[in-house]
Amino acid sequence: IQIFGRASRNVFGRVIMYAEKETASMKKAISETKRRQKIQKAYNEKYKIVPTTIQKNINLLKYSAKDSQALAPGSVDEDIQNYEDKELNLEDIVKDLEYKMKLAAQTLEFEKAAEYRDKIKELMDIKQVYGP
């Protein structure tokens, strides 16, 4: 049931169960989930609530270099570390990194532009995992 609950935190969340046959514990978990869904839908209709996926800012330091001592001066990870104290959402950070990537390419710093591109992809992958 805990895994079902994790999936339910996303509007488009799904649980796919693989097994040779449906066991009693699986049936129990499925019926309990359906029971809870019915209660939640009734509550949402009563109070006119539209379910949305939880959105949280992501602490980018978790996804940049693990040790700030290891950051090379002028590196993309060092640049990203500057977002730590700012109240920015992921979209704002990605837009800023895209701008910096284009600027690096215009000034012929292709390696740095590629680093920005890779970091943007990493953040977008995180977004897909954790939601918007």
Secondary structure as a PSIPRED ss2 file (coil, helix, strand):
# PSIPRED VFORMAT (PSIPRED V4.0)

   1 I C   1.000  0.000  0.000
   2 Q H   0.000  1.000  0.000
   3 I H   0.000  1.000  0.000
   4 F H   0.000  1.000  0.000
   5 G H   0.000  1.000  0.000
   6 R H   0.000  1.000  0.000
   7 A H   0.000  1.000  0.000
   8 S H   0.000  1.000  0.000
   9 R C   1.000  0.000  0.000
  10 N C   1.000  0.000  0.000
  11 V C   1.000  0.000  0.000
  12 F C   1.000  0.000  0.000
  13 G C   1.000  0.000  0.000
  14 R C   1.000  0.000  0.000
  15 V C   1.000  0.000  0.000
  16 I C   1.000  0.000  0.000
  17 M C   1.000  0.000  0.000
  18 Y C   1.000  0.000  0.000
  19 A C   1.000  0.000  0.000
  20 E C   1.000  0.000  0.000
  21 K C   1.000  0.000  0.000
  22 E C   1.000  0.000  0.000
  23 T C   1.000  0.000  0.000
  24 A H   0.000  1.000  0.000
  25 S H   0.000  1.000  0.000
  26 M H   0.000  1.000  0.000
  27 K H   0.000  1.000  0.000
  28 K H   0.000  1.000  0.000
  29 A H   0.000  1.000  0.000
  30 I H   0.000  1.000  0.000
  31 S H   0.000  1.000  0.000
  32 E H   0.000  1.000  0.000
  33 T H   0.000  1.000  0.000
  34 K H   0.000  1.000  0.000
  35 R H   0.000  1.000  0.000
  36 R H   0.000  1.000  0.000
  37 Q H   0.000  1.000  0.000
  38 K H   0.000  1.000  0.000
  39 I H   0.000  1.000  0.000
  40 Q H   0.000  1.000  0.000
  41 K H   0.000  1.000  0.000
  42 A H   0.000  1.000  0.000
  43 Y H   0.000  1.000  0.000
  44 N H   0.000  1.000  0.000
  45 E H   0.000  1.000  0.000
  46 K H   0.000  1.000  0.000
  47 Y C   1.000  0.000  0.000
  48 K C   1.000  0.000  0.000
  49 I C   1.000  0.000  0.000
  50 V C   1.000  0.000  0.000
  51 P C   1.000  0.000  0.000
  52 T C   1.000  0.000  0.000
  53 T C   1.000  0.000  0.000
  54 I C   1.000  0.000  0.000
  55 Q C   1.000  0.000  0.000
  56 K C   1.000  0.000  0.000
  57 N C   1.000  0.000  0.000
  58 I C   1.000  0.000  0.000
  59 N C   1.000  0.000  0.000
  60 L H   0.000  1.000  0.000
  61 L H   0.000  1.000  0.000
  62 K H   0.000  1.000  0.000
  63 Y C   1.000  0.000  0.000
  64 S C   1.000  0.000  0.000
  65 A C   1.000  0.000  0.000
  66 K C   1.000  0.000  0.000
  67 D C   1.000  0.000  0.000
  68 S H   0.000  1.000  0.000
  69 Q H   0.000  1.000  0.000
  70 A H   0.000  1.000  0.000
  71 L C   1.000  0.000  0.000
  72 A C   1.000  0.000  0.000
  73 P C   1.000  0.000  0.000
  74 G C   1.000  0.000  0.000
  75 S C   1.000  0.000  0.000
  76 V H   0.000  1.000  0.000
  77 D H   0.000  1.000  0.000
  78 E H   0.000  1.000  0.000
  79 D H   0.000  1.000  0.000
  80 I H   0.000  1.000  0.000
  81 Q H   0.000  1.000  0.000
  82 N C   1.000  0.000  0.000
  83 Y C   1.000  0.000  0.000
  84 E C   1.000  0.000  0.000
  85 D C   1.000  0.000  0.000
  86 K C   1.000  0.000  0.000
  87 E C   1.000  0.000  0.000
  88 L C   1.000  0.000  0.000
  89 N C   1.000  0.000  0.000
  90 L H   0.000  1.000  0.000
  91 E H   0.000  1.000  0.000
  92 D H   0.000  1.000  0.000
  93 I H   0.000  1.000  0.000
  94 V H   0.000  1.000  0.000
  95 K H   0.000  1.000  0.000
  96 D H   0.000  1.000  0.000
  97 L H   0.000  1.000  0.000
  98 E H   0.000  1.000  0.000
  99 Y H   0.000  1.000  0.000
 100 K H   0.000  1.000  0.000
 101 M H   0.000  1.000  0.000
 102 K H   0.000  1.000  0.000
 103 L H   0.000  1.000  0.000
 104 A H   0.000  1.000  0.000
 105 A H   0.000  1.000  0.000
 106 Q H   0.000  1.000  0.000
 107 T C   1.000  0.000  0.000
 108 L C   1.000  0.000  0.000
 109 E C   1.000  0.000  0.000
 110 F H   0.000  1.000  0.000
 111 E H   0.000  1.000  0.000
 112 K H   0.000  1.000  0.000
 113 A H   0.000  1.000  0.000
 114 A H   0.000  1.000  0.000
 115 E H   0.000  1.000  0.000
 116 Y H   0.000  1.000  0.000
 117 R H   0.000  1.000  0.000
 118 D H   0.000  1.000  0.000
 119 K H   0.000  1.000  0.000
 120 I H   0.000  1.000  0.000
 121 K H   0.000  1.000  0.000
 122 E H   0.000  1.000  0.000
 123 L H   0.000  1.000  0.000
 124 M H   0.000  1.000  0.000
 125 D H   0.000  1.000  0.000
 126 I H   0.000  1.000  0.000
 127 K H   0.000  1.000  0.000
 128 Q H   0.000  1.000  0.000
 129 V H   0.000  1.000  0.000
 130 Y H   0.000  1.000  0.000
 131 G C   1.000  0.000  0.000
 132 P C   1.000  0.000  0.000
